[in-house]
């Protein structure tokens, strides 16, 4: 791992993670009143920073992800373009909450909450409600789960699209 590749990847992921987290960050901050709490805001920022450093380390340690000939790199490029479009749409939804149901971040946030709720019920034998999610750890876990769900969905969609494009572009073999 060279410091130049690490710094290059770090710059790349700082930009992409902060930009792509913006809709969820604003929705949680404004509509769940998390901007009223320093702890909640720091938890969300910490979650984004964890993703930045995780992606940076993975993409620095696995050079295939940065290889322009790699399917991984093509899938990543497609995922980032798709996510950017969703981010723009998400920013348009922020002032109009009636459109949240059209945005994937909303469903990822809800899915993350339900996963977290099940974890708490199994591990701690307690029931949580979104209004009760106020501790640093609660919000950090919620942020990380939402980010993992979004990442998984984006990569599945990207690889599916790449497989479809590859089949369409493949010349038919003579019979």
C-alpha atoms as one frame of an Amber mdcrd trajectory, in Angstrom:
protein
   0.000   0.000   0.000   1.591   3.249  -1.102   0.807   6.552   0.517   0.015
   8.131  -2.863  -2.610   5.493  -3.725  -4.040   5.733  -0.205  -4.329   9.544
  -0.438  -5.813   9.321  -3.936  -8.432   6.838  -2.718  -9.052   8.888   0.420
  -9.783  12.033  -1.642 -12.037  10.021  -3.940 -14.056   8.506  -1.087 -14.263
  11.699   0.965 -15.911  13.368  -1.999 -18.250  10.498  -2.899 -19.279   9.488
   0.615 -20.054  12.995   1.823 -21.936  13.896  -1.364 -23.937  10.662  -1.399
 -24.726  10.784   2.314 -26.142  14.291   2.025 -29.836  13.396   1.445 -29.976
  10.953   4.372 -27.991  13.348   6.548 -30.367  16.225   5.819 -33.505  14.098
   6.189 -32.367  12.747   9.580 -31.073  16.111  10.707 -34.150  18.102   9.738
 -37.079  15.700  10.097 -35.789  13.590  13.000 -34.345  16.710  14.668 -30.867
  15.181  14.849 -29.292  18.575  14.119 -30.648  19.644  17.533 -28.243  17.180
  19.166 -24.463  17.440  18.892 -24.195  13.744  19.782 -26.589  12.707  16.991
 -24.851  14.875  14.410 -21.448  13.530  15.464 -22.768   9.962  15.269 -23.941
  10.476  11.691 -20.635  12.115  10.726 -18.716   9.291  12.412 -20.695   6.763
  10.378 -19.802   8.551   7.160 -16.136   8.715   8.220 -16.145   4.969   8.932
 -17.397   4.353   5.397 -14.795   6.719   3.944 -11.910   4.959   5.669 -13.327
   1.475   5.031 -13.698   2.109   1.308 -10.301   3.802   1.194  -8.539   0.830
   2.786 -10.362  -1.761   0.666  -9.775   0.071  -2.599  -6.135   0.715  -1.738
  -5.443  -2.875  -0.683  -7.293  -4.451  -3.639  -5.852  -2.856  -6.803  -8.364
  -4.692  -9.014 -11.030  -2.197  -7.930  -9.085   0.630  -9.563  -8.109  -1.274
 -12.719 -10.004   0.281 -15.664 -10.281  -3.151 -17.325 -11.859  -4.754 -14.263
 -15.564  -5.490 -14.016 -15.329  -4.317 -10.415 -14.185  -0.890 -11.590 -16.960
  -0.733 -14.179 -19.547  -1.750 -11.587 -18.218   0.855  -9.182 -18.321   3.592
 -11.818 -21.896   2.656 -12.699 -22.913   2.500  -9.033 -21.436   5.934  -8.344
 -23.202   7.485 -11.334 -26.487   5.928 -10.298 -25.973   7.031  -6.702 -25.212
  10.591  -7.818 -28.526  10.741  -9.669 -30.285   9.426  -6.558 -28.480  12.008
  -4.422 -29.711  14.859  -6.631 -33.248  13.467  -6.491 -32.899  13.077  -2.721
 -31.892  16.709  -2.327 -34.998  17.697  -4.283 -37.089  15.572  -1.894 -35.723
  17.209   1.270 -37.955  20.317   1.072 -40.929  18.149   0.019 -41.228  15.225
   2.456 -44.254  13.920   0.605 -41.768  12.527  -1.958 -39.650  10.589   0.576
 -41.490   7.406  -0.329 -39.935   7.684  -3.814 -36.350   7.816  -2.563 -34.226
   4.725  -1.766 -32.532   6.429   1.200 -35.914   6.531   2.921 -36.368   2.776
   2.516 -32.764   2.058   3.464 -33.235   4.130   6.607 -36.451   2.305   7.451
 -34.834  -1.068   6.720 -31.839  -0.168   8.873 -34.154   0.852  11.694 -36.053
  -2.454  11.538 -32.813  -4.450  11.452 -31.558  -2.483  14.431 -34.861  -3.022
  16.216 -34.557  -6.792  15.717 -30.937  -6.741  16.935 -31.944  -4.869  20.084
 -34.858  -7.228  20.727 -32.646 -10.314  20.382 -29.533  -9.051  22.176 -30.976
  -6.739  24.808 -34.567  -7.992  25.060 -35.796  -4.440  24.624 -38.042  -2.669
  22.168 -36.866   0.572  20.579 -38.759   3.248  18.731 -37.351   5.778  16.284
 -38.135   8.580  18.745 -36.013   6.782  21.327 -32.967   6.560  19.071 -31.020
   9.381  20.636 -27.747   7.936  21.906 -24.530   8.240  19.930 -24.272   4.456
  19.553 -27.916   4.067  18.425 -27.567   6.659  15.699 -24.112   5.450  14.638
 -25.420   1.888  14.257 -28.456   3.159  12.334 -26.178   5.166  10.012 -23.873
   2.194   9.402 -26.740  -0.202   8.719 -28.335   2.230   6.268 -25.031   2.723
   4.462 -24.490  -1.036   4.212 -27.977  -1.556   2.792 -27.483   1.184   0.199
 -24.057  -0.164  -0.740 -25.382  -3.697  -1.165 -28.333  -2.612  -3.294 -26.159
  -0.377  -5.488 -23.619  -3.105  -6.159 -26.302  -5.684  -6.958 -27.966  -3.254
  -9.371 -24.638  -2.280 -10.926 -23.489  -5.842 -11.477 -26.888  -6.793 -12.864
 -26.730  -3.879 -15.287 -23.193  -4.819 -16.313 -24.199  -8.418 -16.955 -27.136
  -7.233 -19.035 -24.989  -4.794 -21.038 -22.342  -7.448 -21.566 -24.924  -9.902
 -22.925 -26.382  -7.263 -25.216 -22.951  -6.251 -26.557 -21.709  -9.819 -27.000
 -21.787 -10.767 -30.691 -23.846 -13.778 -31.471 -21.839 -16.826 -32.430 -22.444
 -18.391 -35.820 -24.304 -21.668 -35.717
